[in-house]
Amino acid sequence: MSEKISSTVGIFHNHEDAESAVKELQTAGYDMKKLSVIGKDYHTEEHVVGYYNIGDRMATWGKYGLLWGWVWGLLFGTAFFFIPGIGPVMVGGPLVSWIIGALEAAFVAGGITAIGGALASIGIPEDSVIQYEDAIKADKFILIVHGTIDEVVKARNILMENKAEAAIVHDQAAYQ
């Protein structure tokens, strides 16, 4: 991407807190096309886990199916990936295209995953990338608000008010 993207990345202990933050951002008028969500949905049940997106119809099955169904209806772009070292993850929002771009460009290197490559490509420093990958591995949920520096600074407050364990602002221009 040629434009500078700033982001606030929130780490949530559970899907309820991540969902609450998405609802608050929506209520505050944030463009849902500028949100990305990452989370795992696979290991505690022996039921089929699946996902599909056909036009505006989307369905999921599994432990967090209701969360993902609601969130995916708001976000632009959704995918289910198997990431070596992390496992199956569901991703929604602009991060999907950045992950695909990282895979296509063979950007993934230095022990980081495709998710890490996508995060690095939008200016998130390597130490933070590792922190976010570790959070996903620990079954936490990552909510990313993309936008101008003013938008993401305001979003950080909303994330913290909604039980984010951490909410870190990354200004890509600061790393250029």
N, C-alpha and C positions, 0 to 999 in steps of 0.2 A: 504494500500500500504506500502511496506517495504522501498521503496526509499524515500528520502527527496524531497519534491516538493516545489519549491519557486513559488510565483505568484505575478504578478502585477494586481491589480484590478482597472479598470477605470470606472467611472460613467459618463454617457452621458445623456444630456438633451433630445436628440431626436435620432431617428433612423438614420438620415442622417449623423450625426457626428460619431455614432458608425460604420456605414458602411464605412465611410471615413477612420477611424482608421484601420479597417480590411484590406482595400485595401492597405494602407501604410505598414502594417505589412507584407502582402503578397509580395509587391514590395521589401521590405527589406530582403526577404528570410526566414521569420519565417515559421516554420512548422505549417500548418493550423490545423493539428491534435492536436496541443497544445494550441488551442484557445477555450474558452467557451464563449457563449453569452447567456444572459438571458434578456427577455423583455416580457411585456404584449401586448396583441393584441386582445382586445375584446370589450371595453366598449363604444366606440364612434360611432359605427355603429350598425344598426339593421340587418345586413346581416349575412349570415352563415359564421362562422369562422371554418376553418378546416385545417387539415394537414395530409399528409401521406408520407411515405418513403418506396418505393419498390425498392430495389437495389440502383441504382444510380438515379432513377427517384423520384423526390420529388415535391410536389406542396403544396401551401398554399393559403388560401383565407382570406381576411380580410383587415383591415386598412394598415398593413405593409407587405402585401403579397409579393411585389417585393423585399423588403429587405430580408425577411426570405428566399425566394426562392433562391436568390443569395448566401446568407451567408450559408444556409444549404448545398448547393452544395460544399462548401469548407470545412466544418467542419466534424469531425468524430463523429458520434452518434448524434441523434436528438430525441427530445421528446416534448410532450405537456402534462403538468401536471395541475391539479387543486390543488392549495396549499391553505388550509384553512388559512384565515387571509390575504392572498395576492390575491387569485383568479387565473384565468387561466394564465399560463405563458408558454412560449416556451423556451426551453433550447437546446443548441447545444454544442457539444464538450465533453471532458472528464468529465465535471461536471455531465452529465447525469448518468454515471455509479456510481459516488460518491453519487448522490441523491438516486439512487436505493439501494446502499449499506447502506446508512443511514436508509432508510425505513426498509430494511430487518433486520438490526441489532437493530431495535428499538432505534436508537441512538438519535432520536429527543426527546428532553427534555428541561425543563427549559424555556418554552415559545418560543423557536425558531422553525422555520419551517424545513421541509425536506431540503430546500435549505440551511438554516443555519447550519443544521447538516452536510451536505456535505462540506460546507466551513470550518467548524470547524475541520472536519476530515483531512483536508489538511493543518492544522496549522494556520488558520486565527483566530485571537483572538476574543473573544465574543463581545467586543465593536465594532469592525469592522463588524462582522457578522450582528449585529443589524443595523448599518449604511447602509449596502448593502440591507438588507431586506426592510428597510424604503424607500430606493431609488426605489426599484422595486414597492413597494406599491404606490409610487408617480409617477408611469408610466415612470420612467427613464430606461435606458438601462445599463446593466453591461457587460463589456467585460473583460475577464480574460485571461491573458497570463501565461501559465504554463511553467516551465523549470528550467534551472540552474539559480543561482543568477545573473550571468553575463547577461544571456538572458533577464531576467525580468527587470533588471535595465535599459538595453538599450530600451526595449519595453516601459517602463514608459515614456521615453522622447518622443517616437512616439505618445503615447496616449495623452500626454499634448499638443503636437503640433497639434493634431487633435481635439481640443476643449473639452477634458475631463474636467469635473468640478473638479475632483480629480483623481489622479492615485497613488495608494499606493502600495509599495512593501512589501510583506510578505515573510519572509524567515523562512520556517518551522524549519530549524535547530536551529534558535534563540529561538524557543519556546519549544524545547525538553529538 
